[in-house]
Amino acid sequence: MDYPKSVPSVGLVNGKFVDENPVAGTPGSLIPAVWGNSVTQEILSVVAGAGMAPSEADNGQLLKAIQAIIGVTSPMRSVITRVAASKVLAVEELGLVLVDAYAAATTITLPPSNAALGVRDVIVRRVENSGNRLVVQASGADQIRFHTHLSPVGYPFLVLMGGGDWWHLRSDGAGCWWPVGRFDNTPLGRPFFETTLQLSPGGYGALNGTVMKRAEWPWLWDHAQLSGMLGTEAARAGNEGKWTSGDGALTFRGPEGRGEFLRVLDEGRGVDAGRVMGGFQSGTIHSYTMGAQGAGAVGSRWSDSLTAFGADTREEFQYVTGLANGGPIFPAGTIYQQDTANTMLCSFKSRPRNIAYPGRIKLI
């Protein structure tokens, strides 16, 4: 490709075009047919190289062809799209998509991952922390192939949770979007401690036994069903660490961990035998005697014989009736019992020194 040189004496200066100058009597540039045809063929070669059929009615084919060719070698375009409401993304808007869902719940729908789109990348990033639900939805029957260990075909949508949360997705041109990267790859369902009361971005919720809709969290419901620790809502008392099946149709419940210590499951070792995953265990109760009528040194007759004393299932004390000499009395922080020999039996629970941190769980 070059400036025409086949007719150098007709209106050309150093092979470049010039305008007609009536005052000087010089003609304007004469464009020879061979040059016009070569320019057209150069453009048509780019269009053909992109696998497109030339169309005289389409004046944007060269740009589309260049974009398609670039997309083959680099699926990510240098495009920034800003969105503040629900929207179906156009092909030209794929690149970095910044979404502000502050005004209301928002759905961003991806273009169809078909042969016409081919291999394309998009990064969808949330820019605010309003708490409104922000969904990235695949088009039609397309699927986003994440958490394929739970569902081999993936899921039709994902949720961006918290300001700064992002997913990098790539289309395969055959009905799927595949995750290339994301803000946080912590495994689904993992509990952990946090040092802030705020929910961190990346897909986290409070470890508080909340009830969720199966349709809004299908991957989490699949995780619960395959976890080996899914119980019924009716049997939740004493098993609050488990998932439950909720109402049995539309909802399910997450594990509850607030105010509890977490313990590693025995899994056959025999140290804490008989435990089931997510099951509650009450604290150990200790007791000691002070001798008849309070004689003797405190703790001189240590015993753990009153392991059922109080029979409580939580940290608080419970009043127990039916014991000798009128039952127990409750001075501050301690439980007392008198037997028939007037020996004072003291029973209490102990817990290690500890620090309380908010509990969180990975929801996506």
C-alpha positions in Angstrom: 0.0 0.0 0.0 1.3 3.4 -1.0 0.4 6.7 -2.5 -0.2 6.5 -6.3 2.9 6.9 -8.4 1.5 5.7 -11.7 0.5 9.2 -12.8 3.0 11.5 -11.1 2.4 14.5 -13.4 -1.3 14.9 -12.9 -2.1 16.8 -9.7 0.3 15.0 -7.4 3.2 16.4 -5.4 5.8 13.8 -4.3 3.0 11.3 -4.8 0.6 12.9 -2.4 -2.8 14.4 -3.1 -3.2 18.1 -3.6 -6.2 20.4 -4.1 -6.9 22.2 -7.4 -5.6 25.8 -7.4 -7.4 28.0 -10.0 -5.3 31.0 -9.3 -2.1 29.2 -10.0 -3.7 27.1 -12.7 -2.7 23.8 -11.1 -5.1 20.9 -11.3 -6.3 18.8 -8.4 -5.1 15.3 -7.9 -6.3 12.7 -10.3 -6.9 9.4 -8.6 -6.1 6.5 -10.9 -8.4 3.5 -11.0 -5.5 1.2 -10.2 -4.9 3.0 -6.9 -8.6 3.2 -6.0 -8.9 -0.5 -6.6 -5.8 -1.3 -4.6 -7.1 0.7 -1.6 -10.4 -1.1 -1.8 -8.7 -4.5 -2.0 -6.5 -3.7 1.0 -9.6 -3.1 3.1 -11.4 -6.1 1.7 -8.4 -8.3 2.6 -8.8 -7.3 6.3 -12.6 -8.0 6.1 -12.0 -11.4 4.6 -9.2 -12.1 7.1 -11.8 -11.7 9.9 -14.0 -14.2 8.3 -16.6 -11.6 7.2 -18.5 -11.3 3.9 -18.0 -7.8 2.3 -21.1 -5.6 2.4 -21.4 -2.4 0.5 -24.1 -1.2 2.9 -22.0 -1.6 6.0 -19.5 1.3 6.5 -18.2 -0.1 9.8 -16.9 -3.4 8.5 -13.2 -2.4 8.7 -13.5 -1.6 12.4 -15.4 -4.8 13.1 -12.9 -6.8 11.2 -9.9 -5.3 13.1 -11.7 -5.9 16.4 -12.4 -9.5 15.5 -8.8 -10.1 14.4 -7.5 -8.5 17.6 -9.9 -10.6 19.6 -8.4 -13.8 18.4 -5.0 -12.9 19.6 -6.1 -10.9 22.7 -9.6 -11.4 23.9 -9.4 -8.5 26.3 -10.2 -5.1 24.8 -9.1 -1.7 26.1 -12.6 -0.6 26.8 -14.1 0.7 30.0 -17.9 0.6 30.4 -19.6 2.3 33.4 -23.0 1.0 34.4 -25.4 2.3 37.1 -28.5 0.3 36.3 -29.5 -3.2 35.0 -28.2 -3.6 31.5 -27.6 -6.1 28.7 -24.0 -5.6 27.6 -23.3 -5.0 24.0 -20.3 -6.7 22.4 -18.6 -3.4 22.0 -18.8 -2.8 25.8 -16.9 -5.9 26.8 -13.6 -5.0 28.5 -13.6 -3.6 32.0 -17.2 -3.1 33.2 -17.6 -1.0 36.3 -21.0 -1.4 38.0 -22.6 0.9 40.6 -25.6 -0.8 42.2 -26.1 1.8 44.8 -29.5 2.8 43.6 -31.1 -0.6 43.5 -30.6 -4.3 42.9 -28.9 -4.7 39.5 -28.5 -7.4 36.9 -25.7 -7.2 34.2 -26.5 -9.6 31.4 -23.6 -10.9 29.2 -24.0 -11.1 25.4 -24.5 -14.6 24.0 -21.4 -16.7 23.9 -21.8 -17.9 20.4 -19.6 -18.3 17.3 -20.3 -14.6 16.3 -18.9 -13.5 19.6 -16.0 -16.0 19.7 -13.4 -15.8 22.4 -13.9 -12.6 24.3 -13.0 -11.5 27.8 -14.8 -9.2 30.3 -14.0 -8.1 33.8 -17.0 -7.1 35.8 -16.2 -5.1 38.9 -18.4 -3.7 41.7 -17.6 -0.2 42.7 -19.8 0.4 45.7 -20.7 -1.3 49.0 -24.4 -0.7 49.3 -25.5 -4.2 50.0 -27.9 -4.3 47.1 -27.8 -7.6 45.2 -25.7 -7.4 42.0 -26.1 -10.3 39.6 -24.0 -11.1 36.5 -26.3 -13.1 34.3 -25.5 -15.3 31.3 -27.7 -14.9 28.2 -30.4 -17.4 27.4 -29.3 -20.9 28.0 -25.6 -19.9 28.4 -23.8 -21.0 31.6 -20.9 -19.6 33.7 -18.6 -22.5 34.5 -17.8 -21.9 38.1 -18.0 -24.4 41.0 -18.1 -27.2 38.4 -17.2 -29.7 41.2 -20.8 -29.1 42.4 -22.5 -28.7 39.0 -20.5 -29.8 35.8 -22.4 -27.3 33.7 -21.9 -24.4 36.0 -24.6 -21.9 36.8 -26.6 -19.3 34.9 -25.4 -16.4 37.1 -23.0 -15.2 39.8 -23.2 -12.6 42.5 -20.7 -9.8 43.1 -20.6 -9.1 46.9 -19.0 -6.0 48.3 -17.2 -3.0 46.8 -14.2 -4.1 44.9 -15.4 -7.6 44.2 -14.7 -8.7 40.6 -14.7 -11.7 38.2 -12.8 -12.1 35.0 -14.7 -14.2 32.5 -13.9 -15.6 29.0 -16.4 -16.7 26.4 -15.7 -19.9 24.5 -18.1 -19.1 21.6 -20.1 -22.3 22.4 -22.5 -21.2 25.1 -20.2 -20.9 28.1 -18.3 -18.2 30.1 -15.3 -19.5 32.0 -13.7 -17.8 35.0 -10.2 -16.7 34.4 -9.7 -14.9 37.7 -11.7 -13.4 40.6 -11.1 -11.2 43.7 -11.2 -14.1 46.2 -10.7 -17.8 45.5 -11.3 -19.0 49.0 -13.2 -22.3 48.8 -17.0 -22.2 49.0 -18.5 -22.8 52.5 -15.3 -22.2 54.5 -15.8 -20.6 57.9 -13.2 -18.2 59.4 -12.7 -15.3 61.8 -12.6 -11.7 60.8 -11.1 -8.6 62.6 -13.8 -6.2 61.4 -17.6 -6.1 61.8 -17.8 -5.1 58.1 -18.3 -7.9 55.5 -15.2 -8.1 53.3 -15.7 -8.1 49.5 -15.3 -11.4 47.6 -18.4 -13.4 48.5 -18.7 -13.5 52.3 -21.6 -13.6 54.8 -22.0 -13.8 58.5 -21.8 -17.2 60.2 -25.2 -16.7 61.7 -27.5 -19.4 60.5 -29.4 -17.2 58.1 -32.2 -18.6 55.9 -31.5 -18.2 52.1 -33.5 -18.8 48.9 -32.3 -21.8 46.9 -33.0 -20.0 43.7 -30.7 -17.1 44.6 -27.8 -19.3 45.9 -28.0 -22.5 43.9 -24.3 -23.4 44.2 -24.5 -23.0 48.0 -27.5 -25.2 48.1 -25.7 -27.8 46.1 -22.7 -27.5 48.4 -25.0 -28.1 51.4 -26.6 -31.2 49.9 -23.2 -32.7 49.1 -21.5 -31.7 52.4 -22.6 -34.6 54.5 -23.9 -32.2 57.2 -27.4 -31.3 55.9 -30.1 -31.7 58.5 -33.7 -30.8 58.8 -35.1 -27.6 60.3 -37.0 -29.7 62.8 -33.8 -31.3 64.1 -31.8 -28.1 64.2 -31.6 -27.7 68.0 -28.3 -29.1 69.1 -27.1 -29.3 65.4 -26.8 -25.6 64.7 -23.5 -26.1 63.0 -25.2 -28.0 60.2 -26.9 -26.8 57.0 -30.6 -27.4 57.1 -33.1 -28.0 54.3 -35.2 -24.9 55.4 -38.8 -25.2 54.4 -38.1 -28.3 52.3 -38.8 -26.6 49.0 -37.7 -23.0 48.5 -35.2 -22.2 51.3 -32.3 -23.6 53.2 -30.4 -22.4 56.3 -26.6 -21.9 56.8 -24.6 -22.9 59.8 -24.8 -20.9 63.0 -21.5 -20.2 64.8 -22.1 -17.0 66.9 -20.9 -17.3 70.4 -19.5 -20.8 69.9 -16.0 -22.4 70.0 -15.1 -24.4 66.9 -13.5 -27.9 67.4 -11.8 -30.1 64.8 -14.0 -33.1 64.1 -12.7 -36.4 65.5 -13.1 -38.4 62.3 -12.3 -41.7 63.9 -9.3 -40.7 66.1 -11.2 -41.6 69.3 -10.3 -38.4 71.2 -13.8 -36.9 70.8 -15.7 -40.0 69.7 -19.3 -40.1 68.8 -19.5 -36.5 67.4 -21.2 -35.6 64.2 -20.2 -32.7 62.0 -22.0 -29.6 63.0 -23.3 -31.0 66.2 -23.3 -29.1 69.5 -21.5 -30.2 72.6 -22.1 -28.6 76.0 -19.3 -27.5 78.3 -17.7 -29.9 80.8 -19.0 -29.5 84.4 -16.5 -29.9 87.3 -17.3 -30.3 91.0 -15.6 -30.4 94.3 -16.5 -30.9 98.0 -15.7 -28.6 101.0 -16.4 -31.2 103.8 -19.2 -31.5 106.3 -20.7 -28.2 107.4 -18.1 -26.4 105.1 -15.1 -27.9 106.9 -11.9 -28.8 105.0 -10.0 -26.9 102.4 -11.7 -25.8 99.3 -11.1 -28.3 96.5 -9.7 -30.9 99.0 -12.1 -33.5 97.6 -12.0 -32.8 93.9 -14.5 -34.8 91.8 -15.9 -34.9 88.3 -18.8 -37.0 89.4 -21.4 -34.3 88.8 -20.9 -34.3 85.0 -24.7 -34.0 84.5 -25.2 -31.3 87.0 -27.3 -28.5 85.7 -27.9 -30.4 82.4 -27.6 -27.2 80.5 -26.9 -27.1 76.8 -25.5 -23.6 76.5 -23.3 -21.3 78.6 -26.0 -20.1 80.9 -26.9 -21.9 84.2 -30.2 -23.7 84.7 -32.1 -24.3 88.0 -32.2 -28.0 88.7 -34.8 -29.4 91.1 -35.0 -32.7 93.0 -31.7 -32.5 94.8 -31.3 -33.1 98.5 -32.0 -30.4 101.1 -34.1 -28.2 98.9 -32.0 -28.2 95.7 -29.2 -25.9 94.6 -28.7 -22.2 95.4 -27.0 -19.8 93.1 -24.5 -17.3 94.5 -22.8 -15.1 91.9 -21.2 -17.2 89.3 -21.2 -20.6 91.1 -23.7 -23.5 91.7 -23.9 -25.1 95.1 -25.6 -28.4 96.2 -25.8 -29.8 99.7 -26.1 -33.6 100.2 -27.7 -35.4 103.2 -24.3 -35.2 105.1 -24.3 -31.5 104.7 -21.2 -31.7 102.6 -21.1 -28.7 100.3 -20.8 -29.8 96.7 -19.7 -27.0 94.3 -20.1 -27.4 90.6 -19.1 -25.1 87.8 -18.1 -24.9 84.2 -14.7 -23.6 82.9 -13.7 -22.1 79.6 -10.3 -21.1 78.3 -9.3 -17.4 78.2 -10.3 -16.2 74.8 -11.0 -13.3 72.4 -14.2 -13.0 70.4 -14.0 -12.3 66.6 -16.8 -12.1 64.1 -17.4 -15.3 62.2 -17.7 -15.3 58.4 -18.5 -18.0 55.8 -17.8 -18.0 52.0 -21.0 -17.9 50.1 -19.8 -17.9 46.5 
